[in-house]
Amino acid sequence: MRHALLISTAALLLAATPALAAGPPPSTTQVGQGIEALGGGVSYDAIQRGAGTFIQRDAGSRGRLSRVIGGHWGIPAVANDGSASGLSADGRTLVVAAVGTRFPVHRTRYLVLDAGTLRIRERVTLPGTFSFDAVSPDGNTLYLIRYKGGNPTDYAVRAYDVSAGRLLAKPIVDPREPDEKMTGIPVTRTYSHDGVWAYTLYAGDKPFVHALDTRDRTARCIDVPPGSVSGDSTTALRLSRDGRRLSVVEGLTPMAIVDTRTFKVSTPIAAAPAPKATAPRAQSDDGGGSTFPWALVGGILAALMLAAAAVTVAARRYAGSASPE
């Protein structure tokens, strides 16, 4: 069961700063609609109850587990379509974010929970405004998006080491373009089948797919063709069964395809126009095509042979009629 915990604050940001409406939705002011474990079978929800939050683990036939935590917390949202994050690929770590009502904030708070018992393992408090992005497969690294000065258009991905209890100094960037800033609005999110790669589609003047390697703490920014991302509810990311092709889809139409091994982008090839009808060509004896007019030559030779035969017959008749009696 999934519950919408809080209305998206995209409208709040637009109303407050219409010229700066970009960047991921801060998890301090927006939460998701629950999250499922990799492969399904187990889901998590966070439901606010009075001054606390009811965290629930639903394992289907294996039963439910719930725990009440003081304060308002939620499953982090990472894109405008409500895509959620916070559950590690190994299924052992669940991260929830403090729910706020304003942007920016002076501090950002997270709870790192044991996904099996829902007990709190770590409390994370960071100065400034962050939003949640992803968690490593083993749950030891949190990937957060830091907004410089609370500016929603100036942000970078940062890694937080849970064991060390500190934010790592260097931002997570594309090693090919370390100085390029991320700009755009996150539209939707999907993951690799093993949960290691987090793929986020960003809309804007220069749409791109942000591919985050949550295991090795690196990323790639993959530009997709301008105009290929509308950013509405029909936009989606689709990963092939073998995990080698990531498609940017508008409705049922693929707009761009990313090779997840090389990160090269291709656009779907339109059906080639049918060739114009042409007169069939005579075939040579070996079955290959030929441009020499064998049919015409054959017809002329046949006509000459018939004419020669007719002349021969006529000559014989004349000779027979001209002989003395």
FIDRENLO-962280 format. One record per residue (C-alpha): x negated, z negated, y negated; residue number from 1. Coordinates in nm, 3 decimals, always signed. Layout:
# residues N
X,Z,Y,NUM $
...
//
This chain:
# residues 325
+0.000,+0.000,+0.000,1 $
-0.126,+0.092,-0.344,2 $
-0.031,-0.055,-0.681,3 $
-0.101,+0.067,-1.033,4 $
-0.248,-0.240,-1.197,5 $
-0.281,-0.128,-1.556,6 $
-0.185,+0.181,-1.754,7 $
-0.478,+0.409,-1.840,8 $
-0.638,+0.333,-2.174,9 $
-0.713,+0.696,-2.251,10 $
-0.431,+0.684,-2.506,11 $
-0.577,+0.365,-2.653,12 $
-0.914,+0.529,-2.701,13 $
-0.758,+0.840,-2.850,14 $
-0.559,+0.635,-3.097,15 $
-0.857,+0.424,-3.197,16 $
-1.120,+0.697,-3.220,17 $
-0.966,+1.045,-3.195,18 $
-1.296,+1.221,-3.264,19 $
-1.478,+1.024,-2.993,20 $
-1.241,+1.074,-2.701,21 $
-1.503,+1.141,-2.436,22 $
-1.683,+0.959,-2.161,23 $
-1.558,+0.780,-1.851,24 $
-1.266,+0.539,-1.879,25 $
-1.420,+0.191,-1.910,26 $
-1.343,-0.024,-1.608,27 $
-1.320,-0.317,-1.850,28 $
-0.990,-0.173,-1.972,29 $
-0.869,+0.031,-1.678,30 $
-0.844,-0.034,-1.308,31 $
-0.764,+0.189,-1.014,32 $
-0.480,+0.202,-0.766,33 $
-0.653,+0.049,-0.467,34 $
-0.927,+0.188,-0.248,35 $
-0.971,+0.279,+0.119,36 $
-1.273,+0.231,+0.340,37 $
-1.474,+0.533,+0.446,38 $
-1.282,+0.698,+0.729,39 $
-0.965,+0.504,+0.649,40 $
-0.815,+0.221,+0.846,41 $
-0.880,-0.049,+0.585,42 $
-0.761,-0.061,+0.225,43 $
-0.799,-0.302,-0.067,44 $
-0.571,-0.383,-0.359,45 $
-0.592,-0.614,-0.658,46 $
-0.264,-0.742,-0.800,47 $
-0.242,-0.967,-1.104,48 $
-0.040,-1.282,-1.050,49 $
-0.007,-1.503,-1.355,50 $
-0.350,-1.624,-1.460,51 $
-0.511,-1.503,-1.137,52 $
-0.559,-1.193,-0.925,53 $
-0.435,-1.147,-0.572,54 $
-0.705,-0.954,-0.376,55 $
-0.571,-0.808,-0.053,56 $
-0.741,-0.651,+0.248,57 $
-0.507,-0.450,+0.469,58 $
-0.646,-0.352,+0.810,59 $
-0.318,-0.224,+0.951,60 $
-0.252,-0.351,+1.302,61 $
-0.555,-0.577,+1.272,62 $
-0.380,-0.776,+1.006,63 $
-0.408,-0.862,+0.637,64 $
-0.626,-1.100,+0.446,65 $
-0.569,-1.211,+0.089,66 $
-0.736,-1.438,-0.161,67 $
-0.651,-1.546,-0.515,68 $
-0.930,-1.529,-0.774,69 $
-0.898,-1.680,-1.119,70 $
-0.885,-1.432,-1.407,71 $
-0.770,-1.072,-1.423,72 $
-0.967,-0.835,-1.199,73 $
-0.909,-0.487,-1.066,74 $
-1.041,-0.206,-0.848,75 $
-1.252,+0.005,-1.089,76 $
-1.130,+0.350,-1.186,77 $
-1.397,+0.616,-1.237,78 $
-1.198,+0.918,-1.356,79 $
-0.884,+1.002,-1.547,80 $
-0.690,+1.082,-1.230,81 $
-0.730,+0.721,-1.115,82 $
-1.005,+0.789,-0.862,83 $
-1.136,+0.451,-0.750,84 $
-1.475,+0.311,-0.657,85 $
-1.630,-0.023,-0.571,86 $
-1.635,-0.025,-0.188,87 $
-1.970,+0.034,-0.018,88 $
-2.000,+0.299,+0.252,89 $
-2.087,+0.036,+0.514,90 $
-1.758,-0.140,+0.434,91 $
-1.921,-0.477,+0.367,92 $
-1.916,-0.498,-0.014,93 $
-1.626,-0.477,-0.258,94 $
-1.676,-0.483,-0.635,95 $
-1.396,-0.569,-0.877,96 $
-1.409,-0.540,-1.255,97 $
-1.274,-0.772,-1.522,98 $
-0.966,-0.628,-1.687,99 $
-0.972,-0.619,-2.066,100 $
-0.743,-0.488,-2.336,101 $
-0.987,-0.350,-2.590,102 $
-1.283,-0.119,-2.628,103 $
-1.566,-0.180,-2.690,104 $
-1.632,-0.528,-2.551,105 $
-1.911,-0.775,-2.614,106 $
-1.972,-0.835,-2.245,107 $
-1.876,-0.673,-1.916,108 $
-1.808,-0.870,-1.599,109 $
-1.794,-0.782,-1.228,110 $
-1.750,-0.974,-0.906,111 $
-1.933,-0.871,-0.590,112 $
-1.719,-0.974,-0.293,113 $
-1.778,-0.988,+0.079,114 $
-1.533,-0.717,+0.188,115 $
-1.464,-0.892,+0.518,116 $
-1.383,-1.238,+0.384,117 $
-1.309,-1.155,+0.018,118 $
-1.533,-1.444,-0.085,119 $
-1.741,-1.407,-0.402,120 $
-2.107,-1.332,-0.333,121 $
-2.229,-1.260,-0.688,122 $
-2.100,-1.280,-1.042,123 $
-2.238,-1.013,-1.274,124 $
-2.217,-1.050,-1.652,125 $
-2.382,-0.795,-1.881,126 $
-2.397,-0.788,-2.261,127 $
-2.232,-0.483,-2.409,128 $
-1.984,-0.226,-2.284,129 $
-2.017,-0.079,-1.935,130 $
-1.789,+0.097,-1.692,131 $
-1.826,+0.103,-1.317,132 $
-1.943,+0.423,-1.147,133 $
-2.042,+0.362,-0.784,134 $
-2.205,+0.129,-0.532,135 $
-2.487,+0.202,-0.287,136 $
-2.408,+0.231,+0.086,137 $
-2.558,-0.113,+0.152,138 $
-2.391,-0.274,-0.148,139 $
-2.718,-0.382,-0.310,140 $
-2.711,-0.140,-0.607,141 $
-2.429,-0.107,-0.856,142 $
-2.420,+0.207,-1.068,143 $
-2.280,+0.142,-1.412,144 $
-2.227,+0.355,-1.720,145 $
-2.356,+0.192,-2.034,146 $
-2.211,+0.286,-2.372,147 $
-2.473,+0.260,-2.641,148 $
-2.332,+0.060,-2.928,149 $
-1.988,+0.087,-2.771,150 $
-1.982,+0.459,-2.849,151 $
-1.773,+0.641,-2.584,152 $
-1.966,+0.964,-2.646,153 $
-2.314,+0.816,-2.599,154 $
-2.363,+0.688,-2.249,155 $
-2.599,+0.686,-1.951,156 $
-2.591,+0.581,-1.587,157 $
-2.777,+0.258,-1.513,158 $
-2.855,+0.080,-1.186,159 $
-2.802,-0.292,-1.131,160 $
-3.000,-0.459,-0.851,161 $
-2.769,-0.718,-0.696,162 $
-3.042,-0.899,-0.503,163 $
-3.266,-0.926,-0.808,164 $
-2.974,-0.997,-1.040,165 $
-3.092,-0.758,-1.310,166 $
-3.023,-0.425,-1.473,167 $
-3.302,-0.177,-1.407,168 $
-3.474,-0.048,-1.718,169 $
-3.471,+0.325,-1.648,170 $
-3.144,+0.519,-1.657,171 $
-3.044,+0.736,-1.362,172 $
-3.100,+1.094,-1.475,173 $
-3.144,+1.444,-1.338,174 $
-3.522,+1.473,-1.290,175 $
-3.505,+1.838,-1.396,176 $
-3.345,+1.750,-1.729,177 $
-3.440,+1.389,-1.806,178 $
-3.361,+1.417,-2.178,179 $
-3.020,+1.580,-2.148,180 $
-2.730,+1.354,-2.246,181 $
-2.410,+1.330,-2.045,182 $
-2.107,+1.437,-2.246,183 $
-1.756,+1.502,-2.129,184 $
-1.448,+1.343,-1.979,185 $
-1.444,+1.250,-1.607,186 $
-1.157,+1.434,-1.444,187 $
-1.182,+1.350,-1.076,188 $
-1.416,+1.211,-0.810,189 $
-1.491,+1.275,-0.443,190 $
-1.762,+1.160,-0.203,191 $
-1.982,+1.308,+0.065,192 $
-1.858,+1.241,+0.416,193 $
-2.120,+0.968,+0.467,194 $
-2.035,+0.806,+0.132,195 $
-2.388,+0.849,-0.005,196 $
-2.317,+1.111,-0.272,197 $
-2.060,+1.050,-0.545,198 $
-1.943,+1.375,-0.705,199 $
-1.769,+1.347,-1.042,200 $
-1.625,+1.644,-1.229,201 $
-1.655,+1.627,-1.608,202 $
-1.451,+1.843,-1.845,203 $
-1.560,+1.949,-2.191,204 $
-1.726,+2.234,-2.377,205 $
-1.982,+2.247,-2.097,206 $
-1.812,+2.126,-1.778,207 $
-2.034,+1.994,-1.502,208 $
-2.043,+1.807,-1.173,209 $
-2.242,+1.484,-1.176,210 $
-2.388,+1.436,-0.827,211 $
-2.510,+1.078,-0.785,212 $
-2.725,+0.986,-0.487,213 $
-2.624,+0.622,-0.445,214 $
-2.889,+0.557,-0.181,215 $
-3.201,+0.692,-0.354,216 $
-3.099,+0.618,-0.715,217 $
-3.117,+0.972,-0.847,218 $
-2.872,+1.229,-0.977,219 $
-2.818,+1.598,-1.050,220 $
-2.608,+1.749,-1.328,221 $
-2.462,+2.078,-1.210,222 $
-2.317,+2.308,-1.475,223 $
-2.005,+2.500,-1.377,224 $
-1.869,+2.807,-1.560,225 $
-1.701,+2.734,-1.895,226 $
-1.325,+2.757,-1.866,227 $
-1.328,+2.668,-1.496,228 $
-1.204,+2.313,-1.560,229 $
-0.870,+2.253,-1.731,230 $
-0.884,+1.878,-1.678,231 $
-0.514,+1.849,-1.595,232 $
-0.349,+1.713,-1.282,233 $
-0.413,+2.035,-1.087,234 $
-0.792,+2.000,-1.110,235 $
-0.966,+1.871,-0.798,236 $
-1.290,+1.862,-0.604,237 $
-1.280,+1.974,-0.240,238 $
-1.564,+1.923,+0.006,239 $
-1.589,+2.149,+0.310,240 $
-1.579,+1.996,+0.658,241 $
-1.950,+2.052,+0.708,242 $
-2.021,+1.898,+0.366,243 $
-2.220,+2.199,+0.247,244 $
-1.975,+2.337,-0.010,245 $
-1.814,+2.151,-0.296,246 $
-1.536,+2.349,-0.462,247 $
-1.395,+2.301,-0.809,248 $
-1.028,+2.383,-0.763,249 $
-0.747,+2.450,-1.007,250 $
-0.425,+2.421,-0.812,251 $
-0.495,+2.635,-0.504,252 $
-0.755,+2.852,-0.675,253 $
-1.128,+2.779,-0.628,254 $
-1.304,+2.826,-0.963,255 $
-1.661,+2.742,-0.865,256 $
-1.847,+2.653,-0.547,257 $
-2.151,+2.424,-0.536,258 $
-2.402,+2.439,-0.252,259 $
-2.462,+2.067,-0.191,260 $
-2.807,+2.135,-0.042,261 $
-2.950,+2.351,-0.320,262 $
-2.701,+2.262,-0.601,263 $
-2.665,+2.632,-0.680,264 $
-2.329,+2.740,-0.818,265 $
-2.139,+3.052,-0.725,266 $
-1.800,+3.184,-0.826,267 $
-1.553,+3.314,-0.567,268 $
-1.576,+3.692,-0.528,269 $
-1.255,+3.877,-0.610,270 $
-1.126,+4.123,-0.352,271 $
-1.300,+4.456,-0.395,272 $
-1.072,+4.744,-0.505,273 $
-0.972,+4.984,-0.232,274 $
-1.176,+5.308,-0.233,275 $
-1.010,+5.621,-0.367,276 $
-0.863,+5.851,-0.105,277 $
-1.086,+6.153,-0.030,278 $
-1.051,+6.452,+0.198,279 $
-1.200,+6.389,+0.542,280 $
-1.534,+6.550,+0.603,281 $
-1.618,+6.744,+0.915,282 $
-1.833,+6.556,+1.161,283 $
-2.157,+6.687,+1.301,284 $
-2.215,+6.707,+1.674,285 $
-2.400,+6.374,+1.672,286 $
-2.099,+6.198,+1.517,287 $
-2.261,+6.148,+1.175,288 $
-2.108,+6.266,+0.851,289 $
-2.211,+6.612,+0.724,290 $
-2.163,+6.794,+0.395,291 $
-2.235,+7.144,+0.543,292 $
-1.906,+7.347,+0.574,293 $
-1.925,+7.405,+0.947,294 $
-1.550,+7.452,+0.975,295 $
-1.552,+7.728,+0.715,296 $
-1.845,+7.907,+0.876,297 $
-1.680,+7.884,+1.215,298 $
-1.360,+8.032,+1.079,299 $
-1.547,+8.323,+0.920,300 $
-1.739,+8.397,+1.244,301 $
-1.416,+8.389,+1.444,302 $
-1.252,+8.631,+1.202,303 $
-1.554,+8.869,+1.218,304 $
-1.548,+8.862,+1.598,305 $
-1.177,+8.947,+1.605,306 $
-1.232,+9.227,+1.358,307 $
-1.520,+9.367,+1.563,308 $
-1.308,+9.359,+1.878,309 $
-1.025,+9.540,+1.701,310 $
-1.263,+9.813,+1.577,311 $
-1.402,+9.859,+1.929,312 $
-1.055,+9.899,+2.079,313 $
-0.951,+10.145,+1.809,314 $
-1.266,+10.350,+1.861,315 $
-1.208,+10.376,+2.234,316 $
-0.850,+10.491,+2.186,317 $
-0.959,+10.755,+1.936,318 $
-1.227,+10.880,+2.168,319 $
-0.977,+10.905,+2.454,320 $
-0.724,+11.102,+2.249,321 $
-0.986,+11.344,+2.120,322 $
-1.113,+11.454,+2.471,323 $
-1.012,+11.815,+2.598,324 $
-0.732,+11.858,+2.853,325 $
//
